Every structure is written in structure tokens, then in C-alpha cells.
Amino acid sequence: MIADFDAVIPEVGGKLQPLHAVYRKQCARKIESLAVGGEKRLTAIAAAVNARKVDEDEVRKIDPQLLSFFNVNTPEDYRRALEIAGLIPG
């Protein structure tokens, strides 16, 4: 049950996706503690809080193509994102 967790973090391609996670407010103190301690890896949050990891198969049930995890790092990526969104012809 989701109420038993402080965070829900998807795992896609074998990697945790902490920027796509949902966190309860009480996680803020633990996350701040990580930062103060010099931790720079966002994936460390999963071990610091009571997190439910959602595997890729479960994520694909609501996002079959994993488009919500599409990265935009280049002008070409941006163009592809616009195509996916239907804002320009593909």
C-alpha cells in the first residue's frame, strides 16, 4: 500500500529515476541531510527514505513507450519532443 512509503521512485532501464519520483514532505529533512553530508547522487535518496521502487514493467502499464522519461539534451531531441507532442509534423 502506498501509504506505507515516504517516496515512490520509478526504475527505468535498470536505473532509478529520482527526478520522476513522488516524495512526502518528511523526506525533505533526510534529503537535506544527504546534501549537507556531501552526497551528490540523487539515487542515494532511495536508500535514505522508505521508498517504493516501481519497476519498468509497472511503469509501462501507464506509459508503454516511456515517453515521460524522454530526455531533451540537444536541438534534435527538442525537435523530436515537439514531434511527439504533435506540435510539429514528424
C-alpha positions as CSV (number, residue, x, y, z in Angstrom):
1,M,0.0,0.0,0.0
2,I,1.3,3.4,-1.0
3,A,0.6,4.9,2.5
4,D,3.4,2.7,3.8
5,F,6.1,4.6,1.9
6,D,7.6,8.1,2.0
7,A,8.6,8.1,-1.7
8,V,7.7,6.3,-4.9
9,I,10.6,6.1,-7.3
10,P,10.4,4.6,-10.8
11,E,13.3,2.5,-12.1
12,V,13.7,2.5,-15.9
13,G,16.5,0.9,-17.9
14,G,17.8,-0.5,-14.7
15,K,18.3,3.0,-13.2
16,L,16.4,4.8,-10.5
17,Q,14.7,8.0,-11.7
18,P,14.6,10.2,-8.6
19,L,13.6,13.3,-10.6
20,H,10.4,11.4,-11.7
21,A,9.6,10.4,-8.1
22,V,6.9,11.5,-5.7
23,Y,8.1,12.4,-2.1
24,R,6.3,13.1,1.1
25,K,7.3,16.3,2.9
26,Q,9.0,14.4,5.6
27,C,11.7,13.3,3.1
28,A,13.0,16.9,3.0
29,R,15.0,16.6,6.2
30,K,16.7,13.4,5.1
31,I,17.4,14.7,1.6
32,E,18.9,17.9,3.2
33,S,21.0,15.7,5.4
34,L,22.4,13.9,2.4
35,A,23.3,17.2,0.8
36,V,24.9,18.6,3.9
37,G,26.9,15.4,4.2
38,G,28.3,15.9,0.7
39,E,26.2,13.3,-1.1
40,K,25.7,14.4,-4.8
41,R,24.0,11.3,-6.2
42,L,20.2,11.8,-6.3
43,T,19.8,8.0,-6.3
44,A,21.1,7.9,-2.7
45,I,17.7,9.2,-1.7
46,A,16.2,5.8,-2.3
47,A,18.3,4.3,0.4
48,A,17.8,7.2,2.8
49,V,14.0,7.2,2.8
50,N,11.4,4.5,3.0
51,A,10.9,4.3,-0.8
52,R,8.8,2.1,-3.0
53,K,10.7,1.3,-6.3
54,V,8.4,1.0,-9.3
55,D,9.9,-1.4,-11.9
56,E,9.8,-0.6,-15.6
57,D,7.1,-3.2,-16.3
58,E,4.8,-1.4,-13.9
59,V,5.7,2.0,-15.4
60,R,5.0,0.7,-18.9
61,K,1.4,-0.1,-17.9
62,I,0.7,3.7,-17.9
63,D,3.5,4.8,-20.2
64,P,4.1,2.0,-22.8
65,Q,6.7,3.9,-24.7
66,L,8.3,5.5,-21.6
67,L,7.9,8.9,-23.2
68,S,7.7,10.6,-19.8
69,F,11.4,9.7,-19.5
70,F,12.4,11.2,-22.8
71,N,15.5,13.4,-22.3
72,V,15.9,16.7,-24.2
73,N,19.6,17.5,-24.4
74,T,20.1,18.6,-28.0
75,P,18.3,20.6,-30.6
76,E,17.5,17.3,-32.3
77,D,16.0,16.0,-29.1
78,Y,13.9,19.1,-28.7
79,R,12.6,18.7,-32.3
80,R,11.7,15.1,-31.6
81,A,9.9,16.2,-28.4
82,L,7.9,18.6,-30.4
83,E,7.0,15.9,-32.9
84,I,6.0,13.5,-30.1
85,A,3.8,16.2,-28.7
86,G,2.2,16.8,-32.1
87,L,3.3,20.4,-32.2
88,I,5.2,19.9,-35.5
89,P,4.9,17.3,-38.2
90,G,7.0,14.2,-37.9
